[in-house]
């Protein structure tokens, strides 16, 4: 009986084509949400995927911040190790721990170039910095703007740092050339050569 004494016919009854299954599932979801599910947190596969995602994200953030924040210094060991894995499909990166290299970047706030030279052998480094004003009008008149030569004693750490000021120069295109020549230490024997 559905309404005030009416007899329910077969056409009024709910169909058994899966609608009742849907109603049962919805009822189970309502019960679970209304009274709360008392299961422990890491029990379903989704929970473990979520936890592993948080761990991976924290590990990735730690690596990025340690590399960009200078905690790893000038080391390229992590890049070199990662280039041998599937993470870097472009091939193995070049290891710079054995060969000398120069790092030059502009420090616009202080109007100077900062220059760092790394992996040098022990000795005296003669650093020659030349700044040339480039040809703008097409007349082929490149002009030497500034040239500085400095000598540095390179110890066991094999690195040196210096700056090259461009405060007094007018705006325009320039070419900076840095050349490093190594000589044996002053207290070495005559005719000694520098390895590296």
C-alpha atoms as one frame of an Amber mdcrd trajectory, in Angstrom:
protein
   0.000   0.000   0.000   1.492   3.208  -1.088  -1.083   5.926  -0.526  -4.026
   6.018   1.850  -5.187   2.519   1.416  -4.258   2.039  -2.242  -2.754  -1.262
  -3.160   0.633  -1.057  -4.795   0.743  -2.706  -8.192   3.674  -4.353  -9.895
   4.257  -1.328 -12.108   4.650   0.919  -9.028   7.366  -1.205  -7.392  11.014
  -0.192  -7.918  12.745  -2.045 -10.767  15.421  -4.625 -10.004  17.766  -3.477
 -12.773  20.538  -2.163 -10.529  18.803   0.872  -9.111  18.465  -0.863  -5.784
  22.224  -1.615  -5.848  22.882   2.062  -6.384  20.581   2.945  -3.537  22.376
   0.453  -1.283  25.773   1.961  -2.143  24.492   5.482  -1.545  23.034   4.398
   1.780  26.374   2.854   2.788  28.182   6.076   1.868  25.668   8.161   3.840
  26.080   5.935   6.900  29.863   6.085   6.684  29.890   9.857   6.386  27.250
  10.536   9.006  28.559   8.408  11.857  32.239   8.575  10.926  34.569   5.834
   9.813  36.678   4.453  12.642  39.363   2.817  10.487  43.027   3.660  10.972
  44.616   6.206   8.614  47.157   4.284   6.560  45.007   1.295   5.658  43.885
   1.794   2.048  46.213   1.977  -0.959  45.279   5.642  -1.495  46.649   6.478
   1.944  50.032   4.963   1.124  50.132   6.782  -2.227  49.388  10.046  -0.418
  52.124   9.439   2.169  54.694   8.500  -0.495  53.747  11.647  -2.446  54.408
  13.815   0.598  57.759  12.089   1.211  58.810  12.499  -2.430  57.739  16.168
  -2.435  59.700  16.884   0.742  62.784  15.115  -0.655  62.530  17.039  -3.941
  62.116  20.388  -2.144  65.097  19.600   0.096  67.290  18.829  -2.929  66.230
  21.951  -4.826  66.742  24.264  -1.852  70.098  22.717  -0.935  71.411  23.069
  -4.488  70.110  26.585  -5.113  70.787  27.862  -1.592  74.503  27.133  -1.725
  74.504  24.348   0.856  76.311  22.123  -1.622  78.816  24.825  -2.571  80.193
  24.544  -6.080  79.898  20.773  -6.104  78.334  19.162  -9.148  78.347  15.661
  -7.650  74.550  15.468  -7.444  74.114  16.616 -11.058  76.767  14.160 -12.174
  75.134  11.269 -10.309  71.630  12.144 -11.557  72.801  12.375 -15.172  73.567
   8.642 -15.106  69.931   7.788 -14.297  66.600   7.960 -16.120  66.029  11.404
 -14.550  68.323  13.041 -17.135  67.885  11.504 -20.612  70.317  13.945 -22.288
  73.435  12.020 -21.321  76.139  12.269 -18.728  77.128  15.765 -17.573  80.712
  16.933 -17.549  82.492  16.630 -14.206  84.381  19.849 -13.465  86.336  18.742
 -10.418  89.531  18.081 -12.357  89.775  20.841 -14.928  90.019  24.594 -14.308
  86.950  26.701 -15.023  85.926  30.355 -14.739  82.608  31.674 -13.395  81.813
  35.280 -14.396  78.583  37.067 -13.576  77.507  40.734 -13.414  76.768  42.308
 -10.033  74.638  45.203 -11.273  73.893  46.581  -7.798  77.606  47.223  -7.174
  78.408  47.918 -10.868  81.051  45.243 -11.231  81.705  41.780 -12.595  82.400
  39.066 -10.057  84.937  36.553 -11.298  85.726  33.201  -9.715  88.336  30.749
 -10.989  88.244  27.168  -9.710  90.355  23.979  -9.778  93.658  25.743 -10.345
  96.959  24.066  -9.507  99.122  25.522  -6.736 101.135  28.492  -7.979 100.779
  32.139  -8.965  97.818  33.036 -11.176  98.165  36.039 -13.476  94.610  37.200
 -14.224  94.245  39.577 -17.176  90.824  41.206 -17.582  90.107  43.257 -20.702
  86.912  45.181 -21.411  86.417  46.302 -25.011  83.667  48.691 -26.191  81.996
  46.978 -29.124  81.383  48.586 -32.518  77.873  50.019 -32.624  77.864  52.072
 -35.816  79.465  49.453 -38.078  82.698  51.391 -38.538  84.959  48.671 -37.154
  86.260  50.882 -34.357  86.325  48.626 -31.298  87.988  50.577 -28.498  89.877
  49.218 -25.499  87.961  50.602 -22.544  89.752  49.087 -19.596  92.433  46.513
 -18.874  93.482  45.162 -15.484  96.157  42.614 -14.616  96.403  41.078 -11.161
  98.531  38.352  -9.619  97.091  35.936  -7.079  98.771  33.263  -5.031  96.764
  30.062  -5.422  96.923  27.728  -2.440  95.772  24.178  -1.932  92.067  25.005
  -2.384  92.727  25.882  -6.043  90.344  28.817  -6.297  90.471  32.595  -6.445
  87.968  35.405  -6.688  88.177  38.989  -7.877  85.971  41.785  -9.182  86.133
  44.050 -12.226  84.319  47.387 -11.859  82.352  48.970 -14.692  81.144  51.946
 -12.613  82.940  54.619 -14.673  81.985  53.267 -18.114  79.191  54.771 -20.239
  76.266  52.536 -21.245  76.717  50.399 -24.335  77.749  46.933 -25.524  81.078
  45.603 -24.247  83.097  42.435 -24.531  84.800  41.129 -21.393  87.794  38.864
 -21.819  89.379  37.073 -18.850  92.632  35.169 -19.278  94.337  33.210 -16.506
  97.998  32.206 -16.835  99.597  30.013 -14.178 103.209  30.314 -13.026 105.095
  28.196 -10.490 105.123  29.409  -6.860 107.782  31.996  -5.988 109.614  29.593
  -3.688 109.861  26.823  -6.318 112.988  25.744  -8.149 114.071  27.543 -11.275
 112.627  26.012 -14.450 109.715  24.378 -12.606 106.433  24.057 -14.478 102.843
  24.118 -13.286 100.869  20.917 -13.822  97.251  21.292 -14.884
